[in-house]
Amino acid sequence: MSDIHLVTRPINSHVQLSCPAQGHGSLTIEWTKDGQPLPLQPSAKMRRRDQRFSLHLYDLTPRDEGNYTCVVSNDFGELRWTYVVRLMLPLHKPVIEEAPYNRTLHVGETTQMRCRVLSSVHHHLQWLKHYQVNGSYFNDNKEPYVDIIQVGIN
């Protein structure tokens, strides 16, 4: 039996590849990357807990991309799990996972807004408040009237 899973992560992030296995007798585990035995590097750590195996990769770089296969075997056979690890490249546009929405408040009321962004690189987030001058949101140069409310909150 073999399962294949696509895993996409940002550069410099962490990934845990699980290899769940149960069976009678002694279980043997082997991880390969692109078909070659995987020597664990300082950025990788393998853990075993209650016959469940996982491979942790930290501070992902482009050299970590590839096909990771876990093979668990005993006297009765073997199981394989393959993870195709891909990284989101810096040219990838940020994705707004949780976007704020327009709100109308009465004078003196307060509100909170959240904006969660997924990005493969460190992103810059800025909260702006648009306002009108003489009934227009833009000046003569087509630039918006805005006040910067908060900068650099991720």
C-alpha positions as CSV (number, residue, x, y, z in Angstrom):
1,M,0.0,0.0,0.0
2,S,1.3,3.5,-0.8
3,D,-0.2,6.9,-0.1
4,I,1.1,10.1,-1.8
5,H,0.5,13.6,-0.2
6,L,1.5,17.0,-1.5
7,V,2.9,19.3,1.2
8,T,3.5,23.0,0.4
9,R,5.3,25.3,2.8
10,P,6.9,28.7,2.9
11,I,10.7,29.0,2.8
12,N,12.3,28.9,6.3
13,S,9.2,27.2,7.8
14,H,8.8,23.8,9.5
15,V,7.1,20.6,8.3
16,Q,6.3,17.4,10.0
17,L,5.9,14.3,7.9
18,S,4.0,11.5,9.7
19,C,4.4,7.8,9.1
20,P,1.6,6.2,11.1
21,A,2.2,2.4,11.5
22,Q,0.9,-0.4,13.6
23,G,1.7,-4.0,13.4
24,H,2.7,-7.2,15.2
25,G,6.3,-7.9,15.9
26,S,9.2,-5.6,15.4
27,L,8.7,-2.6,13.0
28,T,11.5,-1.2,10.9
29,I,11.4,2.3,9.5
30,E,13.4,3.8,6.7
31,W,13.1,7.3,5.2
32,T,14.3,8.1,1.7
33,K,14.5,11.3,-0.2
34,D,14.1,11.0,-4.0
35,G,14.7,7.3,-3.7
36,Q,18.0,7.6,-1.7
37,P,18.4,6.7,2.0
38,L,17.9,9.9,4.0
39,P,20.8,10.8,6.2
40,L,19.4,13.0,8.9
41,Q,20.9,16.5,8.8
42,P,21.0,19.1,11.6
43,S,17.8,20.6,10.2
44,A,16.0,17.2,10.4
45,K,14.9,15.2,13.4
46,M,13.1,11.8,13.5
47,R,10.8,10.9,16.4
48,R,9.1,7.7,17.4
49,R,6.1,7.6,19.7
50,D,3.9,4.6,20.2
51,Q,4.7,3.0,16.9
52,R,4.1,6.3,15.1
53,F,7.0,7.8,13.2
54,S,7.5,11.3,12.0
55,L,10.2,13.3,10.3
56,H,10.6,17.0,11.2
57,L,12.3,19.3,8.8
58,Y,13.2,22.8,10.1
59,D,14.2,26.0,8.4
60,L,13.2,24.7,4.9
61,T,15.3,25.7,2.0
62,P,15.0,24.8,-1.7
63,R,17.4,21.9,-1.2
64,D,14.7,20.3,1.1
65,E,12.2,20.0,-1.8
66,G,11.7,16.5,-3.1
67,N,9.8,13.2,-2.5
68,Y,10.1,11.9,1.0
69,T,9.1,8.2,1.4
70,C,8.6,6.4,4.7
71,V,8.8,2.6,4.5
72,V,7.6,0.7,7.6
73,S,8.0,-3.1,7.5
74,N,7.8,-6.2,9.6
75,D,7.8,-10.0,8.8
76,F,4.4,-9.7,7.2
77,G,5.1,-6.9,4.7
78,E,5.6,-3.2,4.3
79,L,3.7,0.1,4.0
80,R,4.8,3.3,2.2
81,W,3.9,6.9,2.6
82,T,5.3,9.4,0.2
83,Y,5.2,13.2,0.7
84,V,6.0,15.5,-2.2
85,V,7.5,18.6,-0.4
86,R,7.3,21.8,-2.4
87,L,8.2,25.3,-1.2
88,M,6.3,28.5,-2.0
89,L,8.9,30.7,-3.8
90,P,9.4,34.4,-3.0
91,L,7.7,35.4,-6.2
92,H,4.4,33.9,-4.9
93,K,1.9,36.6,-4.1
94,P,0.7,36.7,-0.4
95,V,-2.6,35.0,0.3
96,I,-5.1,36.8,2.6
97,E,-6.4,33.9,4.7
98,E,-8.7,36.0,6.9
99,A,-9.6,39.4,5.4
100,P,-11.2,42.3,7.3
101,Y,-14.5,43.7,6.1
102,N,-16.0,47.1,6.1
103,R,-17.7,48.2,9.3
104,T,-19.8,51.2,10.1
105,L,-19.6,52.5,13.7
106,H,-21.2,55.3,15.7
107,V,-19.0,58.0,17.1
108,G,-17.2,56.6,20.2
109,E,-17.6,52.9,19.3
110,T,-14.6,50.7,18.9
111,T,-14.0,47.6,16.8
112,Q,-11.3,45.0,16.1
113,M,-10.2,43.8,12.7
114,R,-7.9,40.8,11.9
115,C,-6.0,40.2,8.7
116,R,-4.1,36.9,8.5
117,V,-1.6,36.7,5.6
118,L,0.2,33.6,4.2
119,S,3.4,34.5,2.5
120,S,6.6,32.7,1.5
121,V,8.6,35.7,2.5
122,H,8.5,38.2,5.4
123,H,5.7,40.5,4.5
124,H,4.8,44.0,5.5
125,L,1.3,44.8,6.7
126,Q,-0.1,48.3,7.1
127,W,-3.5,49.4,8.4
128,L,-4.9,52.5,6.6
129,K,-8.0,54.6,7.2
130,H,-9.4,56.1,4.1
131,Y,-11.2,59.4,4.5
132,Q,-13.0,62.0,2.3
133,V,-12.1,65.6,1.6
134,N,-14.8,67.7,0.0
135,G,-16.8,64.5,-0.9
136,S,-13.8,62.7,-2.6
137,Y,-11.5,59.9,-1.4
138,F,-8.8,61.0,-3.8
139,N,-6.8,64.2,-4.4
140,D,-6.2,65.9,-7.7
141,N,-3.3,63.5,-8.4
142,K,-5.6,60.5,-8.0
143,E,-3.8,59.6,-4.7
144,P,-6.1,58.3,-1.9
145,Y,-6.6,60.2,1.3
146,V,-5.4,57.9,4.0
147,D,-4.1,57.9,7.6
148,I,-1.6,55.2,8.6
149,I,-3.1,53.6,11.7
150,Q,-0.6,50.8,12.4
151,V,2.5,49.6,10.6
152,G,4.4,46.2,10.8
153,I,1.9,44.1,12.7
154,N,1.9,40.6,11.2
